[in-house]
């Protein structure tokens, strides 16, 4: 009788690699990307119908909650934001204010007063539709 030689059975992993790449492509395509990185979780007021604003390339985002404030996605204080506002050269640059609906009116007035102090008047109040 003839001796049989044992060959190691190695599975073919090529189809598995194909499936992994297809799954990777599927999840990349179906993922929802965030539009803007915001620093604070805000409960924005709702409006029935608002005016749509054309997005320019450079916009300043200021977020205001009960206790915190963020300037372009970075947390700061109401006192420190003055330095950032002072550094703005182009006074017509659009500024988007995202203000939580539970914020006291006094904090909103303080922020708008600082904007007015540096003659930044191109301000939009952002709401949820």
Secondary structure, DSSP 8 states (H G I E B T S, - for coil): -------------HHHHHHHHHHHHHHHHH----SS--SS---B-B-SS-------S--EEEEE-SS-EEETTEEE-TTTHHHHHHT---TT--EEEEEBTTS-HHHHHHHHHHHHHTT---EEEE-B-
